[in-house]
Amino acid sequence: MLDFPYVKKRDADLSTNVTVKTNKLNVYYGSSHALKDINITLYDKTITAFIGPSGCGKSTLLRSINRMNDTIPGAKITGDIFIDGVNIQTESIQATALRKHVGMVFQKPNPFFKSIFENIAFALRIHGVSKKDIEAVVEESLKRVGLWDEVKDRLQDSALQLSGGQQQRLCIARTIAMNPSIILLDEPTSALDPISTEKIEQLLQELKRDFTIVIVTHNMHQAARISDYTAYFHLGNMVEIGHTEQIFTAPQQSRTHDYLSGKFG
């Protein structure tokens, strides 16, 4: 058994409803084979962590779920990705519509060069939400990420005046304002201090009541603390996936054990 003191004890009532399922998913960047025959199942209203060394395919898989790899010149994707039973790889699925359903939060906070209010209101307005409803959604979204009391008296100030941790929570608020069913996060706390990181982790635990969450992280303690499922990747392969407690205390694959015990990575 690995000595991993922060491992999260698995909830007894984890959802068994499938949200995302891939079938022999391969991603190529030119001659580089970034993902190799990935078959993975992600469940509704759970947190799944992707772990593994740099360049192992974690972020590539994350970007595949909302088809951001489509924007990379020379990228080629084969295989299937099903979200709620619909194959998003078909031409009938528009990527812009998909990204409203599948939100994304990046490694570094990326607020718009707009006010705090407009960071959330901008996309809502584009999608035809009324002014009255926009105000309500902005307030509710900021409350859900624990920012409302901190910014309610300066909503017209630039979002760039916020601290890094506040900016990242604002980006999460901007994402959930669109009411997606899935939230993807690519190392969302790697640029933050420990206090801000703890706030984000607590927030994700609360948000999983309503959203399916997938997080890429290099911080194994973070994966152990917050995730229900953990998938380990190496050289474009998904080596192992399972309940987080099992992955960290009784991995089935030697490569997983060696990575978690610090033999490489």
ABEGO torsion letter per residue (X at the ends): XBBBAABBBBBAABBABBABBBBGBBBBBEABBABBGBBBBBBBGBBBBBBEBBGAGAAAAAAAAAGAAAABBGBBBBEBBBBGGBBAABAABBAAAAAAABBBBBABBBBBBBBAAAAAAAAAAAAGBBAAAAAAAAAAAAAAAGAAAAAAAAAABBAAABBAAAAAAAAAAAAAAAGBABBBBBGAAAABBAAAAAAAAAAAAAAAAABBBBBBBABAAAAAAABABBBBBBGGBBABBBBAAAAAABBABAAAAAAAAGABX
